Amino acid sequence: MFFILRCLGIYLLLFGFPSLFAEPSGLPLFAAELERHESLYDKKLAELPEIKYSVSPQDLIDFLTTLIKIDPKRSEGYVERAKIYNAIHQYDRELEDLTIALTLEPENLDILKSRIETSSDLYYVARKNVKHLGGYPKHRAEVYGQAIILDRNRLSELTPEDADNVYERGTIKALMGDVNGGIQDFNLSIEMFPVPAAYMSRSEAKEQLGDLQGALSDYVTLLAESPEDLYYYLQVQRINVLLGDLKSACQIYNQAIKRFGKYVQGYPNLILVDPYDCKAV
């Protein structure tokens, strides 16, 4: 009997105590027990689609919290719990779970994009201070905005061909007051993949900086490429008025009237010329 106990003591010293009493939070597991935990995790995860529409959000959160405890080093539980937090408008908790998941899988594009989307939601809520979505104070917009830029920088490293990501980064920069930084990103996104939204955003940013000629140039480009778009005619007209070139403004306004007729009156805020004065041009 003594010999058996002695052998058992040597075994425990060499290999450690079984994880029977251990929490699944990082203590060493034997290979067989590790496999058992993985199998249990996968089994529980597979049950999620069957129960997610038949139980309350809090029950789902409890279920996923239990799943996370089984193996806190797997990202799936955090990602799924983040989705539930999003559905019940607990965006800060959603962001926390996505951050943990991204720490576990730093190159997972889906998780990174989800965190950008959540941070963006929080940013715009903070800017508007919308009470029914949490009433986040406006000063928090700066924190979320910087987080978005950092994540979009990371996304650019992982997907350097993504022009839309560059454009969206420029939009946030411009909104946060870094208008020159926004223009730089708009320039880059246009070089990568020119889309009307990038030209329009760049025009607005240039106008903010007082570069009316540059702002006009972007809308002239858009009008040349899409002469069927009334909005571009009216923007060219508007900026020409701001430049003091009433003749050019009236000429483009008359072209719009000739092509679109009464539909021009649907944009009263953009019409800066006097229609009667333009009849003589």
C-alpha positions in Angstrom: 0.0 0.0 0.0 2.8 2.4 0.9 4.5 1.6 -2.4 1.3 2.5 -4.3 0.9 5.8 -2.5 4.6 6.6 -3.1 4.2 5.9 -6.8 1.1 8.1 -6.9 3.0 10.9 -5.2 5.8 10.7 -7.7 3.3 10.8 -10.5 1.6 13.9 -9.2 5.0 15.6 -8.7 6.0 14.9 -12.3 2.7 15.5 -14.0 0.8 17.8 -11.7 -2.6 17.4 -10.2 -5.5 16.6 -12.5 -7.6 19.5 -13.5 -10.7 18.0 -11.9 -10.7 20.8 -9.4 -9.4 23.5 -11.7 -11.5 26.3 -13.3 -11.2 26.3 -17.1 -9.4 29.6 -17.0 -5.9 28.7 -18.0 -4.6 26.0 -15.6 -2.8 23.2 -17.5 -5.1 20.4 -18.7 -4.2 16.9 -19.7 -4.6 16.3 -23.5 -7.6 14.1 -23.0 -9.3 16.6 -20.7 -8.5 19.4 -23.1 -10.1 17.5 -25.9 -13.1 16.9 -23.6 -13.4 20.7 -23.0 -13.1 21.4 -26.7 -15.8 18.8 -27.5 -18.1 20.3 -24.8 -17.5 23.8 -26.2 -18.3 22.8 -29.7 -21.4 20.9 -28.5 -22.7 23.9 -26.6 -21.9 26.2 -29.5 -23.9 23.9 -31.9 -26.9 24.2 -29.6 -27.1 28.0 -30.0 -29.0 28.2 -33.3 -31.7 25.9 -31.8 -32.3 28.0 -28.7 -31.6 31.6 -29.7 -35.2 32.3 -30.8 -36.9 30.5 -28.0 -35.3 32.1 -24.9 -34.9 35.6 -23.6 -31.8 37.7 -24.3 -30.6 37.3 -20.7 -30.9 33.5 -21.0 -28.8 33.7 -24.1 -26.2 35.8 -22.3 -26.1 33.4 -19.4 -25.7 30.5 -21.8 -22.9 32.2 -23.7 -21.2 33.2 -20.4 -21.2 29.6 -19.4 -19.7 28.7 -22.8 -17.0 31.3 -22.3 -16.1 29.8 -18.9 -15.6 26.4 -20.6 -12.8 27.9 -22.7 -12.2 31.6 -22.3 -9.4 31.4 -25.0 -11.8 30.8 -27.8 -13.4 33.8 -29.5 -16.7 32.4 -30.7 -18.5 32.8 -27.4 -17.5 36.5 -27.1 -18.6 37.2 -30.6 -22.0 35.5 -30.2 -22.5 37.3 -26.8 -21.6 40.6 -28.5 -24.4 40.0 -31.0 -26.9 39.7 -28.1 -25.6 42.8 -26.4 -26.1 44.6 -29.7 -29.7 43.4 -30.1 -30.5 44.8 -26.6 -28.6 48.1 -27.2 -25.8 47.4 -24.7 -23.2 48.7 -27.0 -20.4 49.2 -24.5 -20.6 45.6 -23.4 -20.8 44.5 -27.1 -17.6 46.5 -27.7 -15.9 44.9 -24.7 -16.6 41.4 -26.0 -15.5 42.2 -29.5 -12.3 43.6 -28.1 -11.6 40.4 -26.1 -12.4 38.4 -29.3 -10.1 40.5 -31.4 -7.3 40.1 -28.8 -7.7 36.3 -29.2 -7.8 36.6 -33.0 -6.0 39.8 -34.0 -6.2 39.2 -37.7 -9.8 38.2 -37.9 -11.4 40.6 -40.4 -15.0 39.9 -39.4 -14.3 40.7 -35.8 -12.3 43.8 -36.6 -15.1 45.1 -38.9 -17.7 44.3 -36.3 -15.8 46.4 -33.7 -15.4 49.3 -36.2 -19.2 49.1 -36.8 -20.0 49.1 -33.1 -17.5 52.0 -32.4 -19.1 53.9 -35.3 -22.6 53.5 -33.8 -21.3 54.7 -30.4 -19.5 57.6 -32.1 -22.6 58.9 -33.9 -24.7 58.4 -30.8 -22.1 60.3 -28.7 -22.1 63.1 -31.3 -25.9 63.5 -31.2 -26.2 62.5 -27.5 -29.3 60.4 -28.3 -31.0 59.6 -25.0 -32.9 56.4 -26.0 -29.6 54.8 -27.0 -27.8 55.4 -23.8 -27.4 59.2 -23.8 -23.6 59.0 -24.2 -22.1 62.4 -23.5 -20.7 64.2 -26.6 -17.1 64.3 -25.2 -17.0 60.5 -25.6 -17.2 60.9 -29.4 -13.5 61.8 -29.4 -12.6 58.5 -27.7 -14.8 56.4 -30.1 -13.6 58.4 -33.1 -9.9 57.8 -32.3 -10.7 54.1 -31.8 -12.3 53.9 -35.2 -9.3 55.5 -36.9 -6.9 53.1 -35.2 -9.1 50.1 -36.3 -9.4 51.4 -39.8 -5.6 51.8 -39.9 -5.3 48.2 -38.9 -7.8 47.2 -41.5 -5.8 49.0 -44.1 -2.8 47.0 -43.1 -4.7 43.7 -43.5 -6.6 44.8 -46.7 -4.6 47.5 -48.4 -6.8 47.3 -51.5 -10.0 48.3 -49.6 -10.8 51.8 -50.9 -14.0 52.0 -49.0 -12.2 51.6 -45.7 -9.9 54.5 -46.6 -12.9 56.6 -47.6 -14.7 55.9 -44.3 -11.5 56.7 -42.4 -11.4 60.0 -44.1 -15.0 60.7 -43.2 -14.3 60.2 -39.5 -11.2 62.3 -39.7 -13.1 65.2 -41.3 -16.0 64.9 -38.8 -13.5 65.1 -35.9 -12.0 68.3 -37.3 -9.0 66.8 -39.1 -10.3 68.1 -42.5 -6.8 67.9 -44.2 -6.4 64.4 -43.0 -9.8 63.6 -44.4 -8.9 65.1 -47.8 -5.8 63.0 -47.9 -7.8 59.8 -47.4 -10.4 61.0 -50.0 -7.6 61.5 -52.4 -6.2 58.1 -51.8 -9.6 56.4 -52.0 -10.3 58.1 -55.4 -6.9 57.0 -56.7 -7.8 53.4 -55.6 -11.4 53.3 -56.7 -13.2 56.6 -57.7 -16.8 56.7 -56.5 -19.1 59.8 -56.4 -19.3 59.7 -52.6 -15.5 60.3 -52.3 -15.6 63.3 -54.7 -18.6 64.8 -52.9 -17.0 64.4 -49.5 -13.7 65.8 -50.8 -15.6 68.8 -52.3 -17.3 69.4 -48.9 -14.0 69.2 -47.1 -12.4 71.6 -49.5 -15.2 74.1 -49.1 -14.8 73.9 -45.3 -11.2 75.0 -45.8 -12.2 77.8 -48.1 -11.0 76.1 -51.3 -14.0 76.9 -53.4 -12.3 76.4 -56.7 -11.2 72.9 -55.6 -14.7 72.2 -54.3 -16.1 73.3 -57.7 -13.7 71.1 -59.6 -14.9 67.9 -57.9 -18.5 68.6 -58.8 -17.5 69.6 -62.4 -15.9 66.2 -62.7 -19.0 64.4 -61.3 -21.2 66.4 -63.7 -19.1 65.4 -66.7 -19.3 61.8 -65.7 -23.0 61.8 -64.8 -24.8 64.5 -66.8 -28.1 62.9 -65.9 -27.8 63.8 -62.2 -29.6 67.0 -61.3 -27.9 67.3 -58.0 -24.5 67.9 -59.6 -25.9 70.7 -61.8 -27.2 72.5 -58.7 -24.0 72.1 -56.7 -22.0 73.5 -59.6 -24.4 76.4 -59.7 -24.3 77.0 -56.0 -20.5 77.0 -55.7 -20.2 79.3 -58.7 -22.4 81.8 -56.9 -20.2 81.6 -53.8 -17.2 82.3 -56.1 -19.0 85.4 -57.5 -19.4 83.9 -61.0 -23.1 84.6 -61.5 -22.8 84.2 -65.3 -21.5 80.6 -65.0 -24.0 79.9 -62.2 -26.9 81.0 -64.4 -25.7 79.1 -67.4 -25.6 75.8 -65.5 -28.9 76.6 -63.9 -30.5 77.2 -67.3 -29.1 73.9 -68.5 -30.7 72.2 -65.5 -34.0 73.8 -66.2 -33.9 72.8 -69.8 -33.1 69.2 -69.0 -35.1 68.6 -65.8 -37.8 71.2 -65.9 -39.9 71.5 -62.7 -37.8 69.0 -60.8 -35.2 71.7 -60.3 -37.6 73.3 -57.7 -37.3 70.2 -55.6 -33.9 71.5 -54.3 -34.7 75.0 -53.0 -31.8 75.1 -50.6 -29.3 74.6 -53.4 -30.6 77.3 -55.7 -28.8 80.5 -55.0 -29.3 82.3 -58.3 -32.4 84.4 -59.1 -34.3 82.5 -61.8 -35.5 85.7 -63.3 -32.0 87.2 -63.6 -30.9 84.0 -65.3 -33.4 84.3 -68.1 -31.4 87.0 -69.7 -28.2 84.9 -69.7 
